[in-house]
């Protein structure tokens, strides 16, 4: 057993397929995650009001990603803004703002695919923890726990790219 024949997926009959390069598989490690900023305003209680029934919940999501000074490390922040309003009066019941960040070590992702990877895959990894924080904070504020629906980060990314392209086109084209 001195020499064992080892093949890789890019090899066919012992020879590499023409035009194929061996590329490392993408790897992501979550090095840390933390609440960067959290604000919960219990407006209804501050004003001495109570509201009955199911409120209207509005959720806004923003994403930021940047390279860190350490090689292959990136920081991604999910910025969440949740507003609950009474259906009958449109009065704000509570407002929550949460910036939740993760530090990731990412290798094997081509440079041209890094931005979508940061804005889609990294927030997906953070979302369950962010959802738990929102649930706990809303419950601790005296309301039923708010369980956020799963966020489609692919659609969110595509919409942002489209919005940016339209904004650039509007700036280039004189009105």
N, C-alpha and C positions, 0 to 999 in steps of 0.2 A: 504494500500500500504506500509506496514511496511517492508515486505520482498518481493523482486522481484527476480525471477529466472533468473540468469545470466549464460549464457553458453559461452564457448570459442570454437574456431574452433577445439581444440584438444579433446573436450568432445563429447562423443556419448551416448545418452540416459542418460545424467546426470553423467556419469562416464568417467574418462580420458581413452583414448585408451591405451592399454598396450604397454610399450616400448617407449612412446612418452614423451618428456620433453617440457615444455613450454619455449620458447626462445623469447626474445624481438626482435621485428622487427628491421632491420638495419635502422639507422637514420644518416643523414649527414646534417650538417649545414656549410655553407660557412661563416666563421668568418671574412675573409678579403681576398683581392687579390690585387696584386701590380706588377709593372714592377720592376724586380730586376736589369736587365741590358738591354740596348737597344743601338744598333749601326746601323747606316744607312750610307753607303758609296756610294755616287753618283759618281762612277768612271768615267762614260761617260762624265759628265759635267766637272769634274776635268781635264780631258785630252783634253777637247775641241772638243769632238766627238759627233755626233748625229747618232742615228741608226733608221732605218725605218723598219717597219714590226713588226710582232709578235716575241718577244724574246723567247728563251728557258728558262723555269723557273725550277730550281732544288730546292726541299724542303727536308731538313733533320730534323728529329724530335728526340729528346732525352727526357727522363723522369727521374726525381729524386724524391724520396719520403723519408721522415724521420719522426720519432716520435719527438714531441716537449716535453719540460720538463713538461708542464701542462698535466694532465690526459686527455686521449681521444682526444688529439689534435695532428694533423699531418700537415706537410708542404709538398706540392707537387709542383715541378717546371717543367714546359714544356719548353724545350730548342729548339728553332726553328732557323734554318739557311736557308735563302732564297738567292739564287743567280740567277740573270737574265743575260743571255748572248745573244749576237747577233747571229742569226742563221748563217749568211753568214761568219762572221769573227771569231766567238767564243770569241770575246772581251767581258769582263765583263761590263755590263751596270750599275748594282747596286748590292750591297750585303747588306743584313740585318741580324743581329743576335738579337734575342729577348729571354730573360729569363723571363717568366711570372709565378708568384708564387701565390698559394692560401693556406690559412690556413683553415683547416677543423676540425670540431668536429665530431667524428664518434663514434657511440655506436651501440651495438647489432650485430657487425660483428665478427664471430669467428676468433681467432688468425691465424689459418691456411689459412683463406680467406682474411686476411687484405692486404697482398701484392698485389694480383690481384685487389682488390677493390681500393687501392691507385693508381695503375698504369692504371686503366681503367676508373672507374667512376669519380674520381676527375678530370682528364684531360678533360673528356667529359663536365664537368660543366664549366671548364675554357675556353674551345675552342671558344665559340662565342665571348668572350671578346678579346681573342688573335687574332681572325680573323679580328675583327674591328680595332685593333691597326695596323695590317699589312696593311690593306686597307688604313687607314688614313695616315700612314707614307709614303707608296709608292705614294699616291696622292700628299701629301705635298712635296715630292721629285721631283715633276714635271712629273710624269708618270700616266697613267690610274690606278685607284685603283685596287690593286691585291686582288681578292677575293679567298681565299684558298678553295680548295675542302675539304669536310668533311674528317677528319682523322679517320680511323678505328683503334681505340685504342686496340680492342680485338686482331686483327691480329698483330699489332705492339708488343703487349705483348707476344703473342705466338711465334713470330719470335725471340724475344730477349731471351726467355726461351730456345728455340731450339739452338740458337747461343751459349749461355752459356754452355749448355749440351755438345755440340760438342767441345767447347774449353776445357772443363774439360776432356773429353774423349781423346782429343789429347795430353793433358799434362800427363795423366796417361799411355797411350800407348807410349812406346819408339819408335822412328822412325828408 
